[in-house]
Structures are given as structure tokens and as C-alpha cells.
Amino acid sequence: MGQGLAALICGTAITSQYLASDFHVDTPMMQSFLNYLLLFVTYTPVLVCRKGDENILQILKNKWWKYILLSLVDVEANYCVVKAYQYTTITSVQLLDCFVVPVLMVLSWWILKTRYRPVHYAAVCVCVLGVGAMVGADLLSGRDQGSTANILLGDGLVLLSAALYAVSNVCQEYTVKNLSREEFLGMVGLFGSVISTIQMVILERTKITAIQWNWKVGLLFCGFALCLYTLYSCMPIVIKLSSATSVNLSLLTADLFSLFFGIFLFHYTFSGLYLVSLVVIIIGSILFNAVPTQTALPEPSPSVCEEGFFENSVAPQNYFTMQELRSDREEQEKRTRASSQTDEYKEQHSTAASYSTKL
């Protein structure tokens, strides 16, 4: 499923490449706006029809500012990575884009309390080696294209984009595992449409009016929007089954898929290192998913210390929580009441038997 998501990213890359090279269209915010609009039309009405805390009015009442920040992070992450290509090379973008994985691992450890094992760190290193093989193949084949107008600014935009993607993915993992996929997509579609519209009007209005529209340009815009919409719709499903870190490791092959298609569509030079890179990244992804991660147990608070439990000492690993202690106490009280009722019944029965014997 992760490789399917990588193929969808490849679809967005190919359509964007055609728009930029053949029709001189450079409107990344407009392309993102179409995706957010589709999410809004599809998933926000689902929240309108729901009742209780899952209704859109309750969500806006309680969490509106959180989803505004999340949508802003997501919109700017998409915009920064596209703008980076104007200032730095493809090789720099491919290398620095891996920065999303360590940031994701740190945020998952801090926010989601995910605990990784040594095999997970080894798997990440294997995937990064695969990306290194891909970059090496690019350099050997002379495909280190892109602008060098301001490499420092371009590299900074890539790192910023990777950090924003990591924040967005961690929030997405928390939402889909604790709330619902429809809530995440519906609210991101709602606020993402508003934010991208404002930014599109400010930054791209002259470029949009300069587009020479025809059926090919329209088809490419539709292809880009459908690929990105399907990616956003399916990615929460894969994250719920695994994790945001695992999904991003799988997405490292997206550049390779773009290269394979580029060999036939844009006449890129083929290198055997591309196949080596693909195999290495997939092996690293499988290795990461072969061993499940762990979630840290919450630390016991002083209020747990009831009737001498863990008093002035560190609780053992398999400690009782307050709910467990309370449920145990309630169960013991029920047994005591049942025992007393049984004793009363036996006493009454014995008295009645003695009285009948005297009669």
C-alpha cells in the first residue's frame, strides 16, 4: 500500500513536469487548491451529517484553531518543496527530503510516545543508503538538473518543508488513530481551501491569468488533482495500519518511480543503480515493519499511592492504574456483599429448619 502511495506521488510529479516543461505553467498553489477543494466537497459534508461530538459544529467549537494551524502547516509544506526547485538542484531536494524521517521519529517519540528498537534505526539507515544510491546514479548520468540561483535558500526550503510534513503526518496519525479519518480530511479540506485560495490570489494571480488554456492543460490539472486527492484519501488508511514513519519510508521510492517513467517520457539516462536503490529502500521498509514499535506506559502519579501502594517508591513495571485499583476494590465489595447475603440466607434457612423440626 505504501508503494501505491509512492506511485500516486509519481503521478503528481509527472503531471507537474509536463505543465512546467511543455506549457510553462508554474502555479503550485492553484494545483494544491484543487486538491483541498475536492477534500472539502467530499469529506466535509460527512461531518455535517454526523451527530454529537463528531458533528462539524462541535468540532469547530472545540478544535477550530487546531485545524487551522494543521491546515496552514500542510499547505505551506506543499508550497515550500515546490518553490525549492527554483533555487536548488534535484539532487539536493532528494537528499534533504529524507530529513522528514528523523523529524518524524523524534515527534513520534515525544508526542505519540512511540518507542523504537535498534532494528528500526538500522532500517532507516538502510533506506537512506538507498536514497544515496539514487543520488549517485543521478550524478553519474548527469541528471543533476535544477536551478542554482540560491542553493542555501533552496536547501532551507526543503528542510522547512520536511519539518512541516513531519508535523502534519504526526497530527494525521494521532487524528486517524484516536478520532476519525473523515474528521481529519474534512477539516483540512475546509481550512486548506480557504488558506490556499488566499495565498493563490496574493502570489499567483498574474501567472494564472497568463495560462494558455486548452484541453491538454485542463487534463493535466485534473490528473494532478486526482492523484493528490487519492493520495490524501488513502494515506490515513495506511498510517492507521502502520505509522507515519513507516509510510514516509515507503514514499522514498516515489522519486525512483518518477525516474523510471522519465526514462520513457523525458528521455532520462538509465542507470543500474536505480534498481539497486529501489531494492535497498524496499528492504529497509520491510525491515522497519517486520518488528512492531512499542508505546511507552504512562508514568504513575503520586495520587495512585493508595493504601500503601508504591508509597515513596518507584512503581514496578506492571503497576496498577487508578481505574484498575478502583475496579478491583468494587469487585471485592461485590463479593463481600454476596458473601454476607449468602450467610444471611443460610442462617435463615437453618432457623426455619430448626423451627420445623420442633413442630
N, C-alpha and C positions, 0 to 999 in steps of 0.2 A: 504493500500500500504506500509505503514511503517512496518507492521508486515511481509509482504512479503520480504522486505529487511532484516529484522532480521532473517528470515528463510534462506536466502542466506548466511548470515554470519555464521549461524549454519552449513551450508554445508561446508564452508571453514574450520571450526573448526574440524568437524568430519574427513574430509579427512586428515588434518594435524595430527590429533591424530593417525589415522591408520598408516600414514607414519612414525611417530616417534616411536610408540609402537611396531608395527609388523615388520617394515623393517629398523628401526634405521636410518631414513633419517631426517637430520636436515639442510635443505637448504632454509630458508625463503626468501632469496634474489632471488634465482632461481625461486621459486614459484611466487613471485611478478613480476619477469621479464616476465614470460609467459603472465600475465595479461596485462602489459604495451605493450607487443608486439601485442596482439590481438587488443588493442585500437588503436595502430599505424596503423595496417593493415586495420582496419575498418573505422576509422574516419578521419585520415589524408588525404587519397585520396579525401574525400569530400571537404576539404578545397582547394585542388589543383584544383578542377574543378570549384570552385566559382570565381566570378569576382569582381572587385572593392576592397573596403576595407576589404572584407571578404576572399579574396584570401590569401593563405598561405604566399606568398612573402611579401605582405603588412603587414601581422600580424608579420612576423619575422623582418621586417624592423622597425616597430614601437614598438613592445612589446616583443621582444625575451628574454630580460633579466628578465622580469616579470614572464614569463612562465618557465624559467629555475629555478628561485627561488621557484615558486609554485611547480614544479615537485620535486625539492630537498626536500621540506618540506613534500610532500606526501610520497615519497619513504622512508624517514627516520622515519616518523610516523609509517609506517607498520613494519619497521625493529625493532624499539625500543620496541614495545609492544611484539613482538615475543621473543626478547632477554631477556625481563624482566622475563619470565617464568623460565629461567635458574638460577635466583638469588633470587627470592622471591616466595611466595605461591600464589595459585589460589585465595584465599580469598582477599589478598592484591590487586591483579590485578583487581578483580571485584569491590572492594570498590573505589580504587583510579581512576579507569577508568571513574567514574562519574564526575571527575574533568573537563571533556570536556564540560559539560553543563554550569557551571558558567563562564568558559572562553569564551564560545560561546556567552553567553548573554552580557558579557562586550564588546567583539569585535563587536557584532551586534549593541549595543548601540552607540559605538564610531564611527565605520566605516559606517554602514548602516543606522544610525540614527533611529534605531528601539526603540520604547518606550513601555515598558511593564507595565501592570496593576497589582494590587495586586493579582488577581486571577492567573496570570501566575507564580508568585513566589510561591504561595500556591501549584500549580500543580507540580512544580519542587520538592518541599519538599515531596509531596506525592510519586512521582516516586523514590526519594532517599530512602524513607521509605520502598518501595517495594524491592529495592536492598538490604537494611538491612535485610529484612525478608529472602531473598535468601541466604545471607551470613550466617545468623543464622542457617538456615536449613543445610548448608554445615558443619558447626561446630558440630551440633548435630548428623549428620550422619557420622562424621569422615572423610569427604572428603576434608579436608584442605591439599591437596597434593601440591607438588611442592618443589623446592629446597629452602634451607635456607642458601646458601653459602655466600651471601652478601645481606641481606634484604634491607639495606639502598640504595645500588646501584640499586637493582631491583625496589624498590619503586620510586626512582628518574627517572628511565627509563620509568615507567608507567606514571608519571606526565608529563615528557617531551613529551611522545607520545600523551597524551591527549591534551596538549597545541598545538602541531603541527597539530593534527587532527582538532582542533578548527580553526586554521589559514587557513588550507586547505578548510574547509567547508564554512567559511565566504567568501573566494575568489571564491569558486564554486557558492555560492548563488548570489554574485554580477555578475559573468560572465553569468550565465544562465538567469538571470532576465534582464540584460542590453545588452548582446551580443547574444550568442547562445550556446546551449548545445554542438553542434558539434565542435565549436572552443575550448571549454574547454577540451573535451575528446581527440580531435585530437592533441592538443599541449602537454597535459600531457602524452599522449601515445608516442609522438615523443621524448620528452626530458626524460621522465621516462624510456624509453627503454635504452637510452644512459647511464643515471646515474646508473641504476640497473645493466647494463652489466659491467660497470667499477667496481662497488662495488662487484659484484659477482665474478669477476676474482680475485680481491685482497683478498677477505675474504673466499670464498667458493670453490676455485678450487680443493683443496685436498678432500673435502667432496663430491664434485660432481663426481670425478673420483672413489671414493670408493663405489658408489651406485651399488648394485647388481640389474641390470635391469631385469624386467620380465613384463608380461602383466598386472599384478595387480598393480605394481608400476606405470606403464605408465597410467593406468586407473585412479588411484588416483590423479596423477599430472593433468590429463585432467579435472577431476571432480573439483579439486580446482580452476584451471584456469577459467573454465566456470562459476563457482559460483561467483568468484570475478569479472570477466568480466561483467556478468549480473548485479551484484551489482553496479559497476561503471556506466554502461549504463543507469540503471533505477533510480539511486539516484538523478541525476539532475532533472528528471521529477517530483519527489515527492517534492524536495526542491523548485522548481518553483511554485508548487501548494500551498506550506505551507511556511516553513522556515527551515534553517539548525538546529536551536534549537529544533523545533518540531520533525524533523526526528531523531535526536540523542536521544530524549526522547523515541521514539518508539523502537530504537535499543537496549535499555536497556534490552529488553526481549530476546535478542539473546542468552545470557548465559543460560536462562531458557530452551529455545528450545534445546540447546546442552545437558542440564541435562536430559531432557525427553528422548531424543534419547539415551543418555548414560546409562539410566536405562536398556534398552533392548540390547544395543550393547556392553557396557563395564561393565555391572552389577553394576551400581551405586545403592546406597540405596535410596529408595523413601521416601519423607517426605511431609506431607500435607502442610507445609509452602511454598513449591514450587508453589502450586496452588494459595495460598494466595498472594504470591509475584507477580505472573503473573497478577492476577485480579487487584491488587493495582496499578501496573505500567500502565496497560491499562487504568484504571480510571484516573490516573494522566495525561496520554497523551491526553485522550478525553477532560479532563477539560482544558488543555492548548490550545487545538484547538477550544474549544467552543466559546471563546471570541477572536476576532481578535486583533492583535497588532496594534499600531499606529506608523506612521512615522513623526518625528519632521519636522515642517516647517522651511525653511531656514531663518536665521535672516536677516532683512533688512539692506542693506548697506547705507552709507551716500549718495551715488550717487542717491538713489531713491528719495531723497528730492527735488522734482521739484515743482516750483510754490507754495511753502508753504506747501507741503505735508510732514507731520511728521518732520517739521523743529525744530531741537533742542528738540525733544521729542521722547518718545518711541512709535513706531507704534502700533496701535491696533491689535487685534488678526487676524482679517480678512483684512489685509492690501493688497494694490495693488502692484504687482511686476512691474518692468520696462516694461516688454512686455505688460502687461495689460494696463498700462498708455499710452504706445505708440499706442496700438490698439484703445483705447478709443479716443485719440487725432486724429488719422487718420479717425475714423468713424465720428467724429464731423466735420472734414474738408470736408469729402464727403457730409455730409448733408448740410453744408453751401454752397458748390458748386452747389448741386442740387437745393437748395432753390433759389440761385441767378439766375440759369438758368431758373427756373420756373417764377420768377419775370420778367426776360427779355422777355420770351415768352408771358406773359400776357400783358406787355407794348406794344410789337409789335402788338399783336392781337388787342389791344384796339385802337392803332393808325390806323391800317388798317381798322377797323370797322368805325371809325370816318371819314376817308377819303372816304370810300364807301358811307356813308350817305350823305356827301356833294355832291358827284357826283350825 
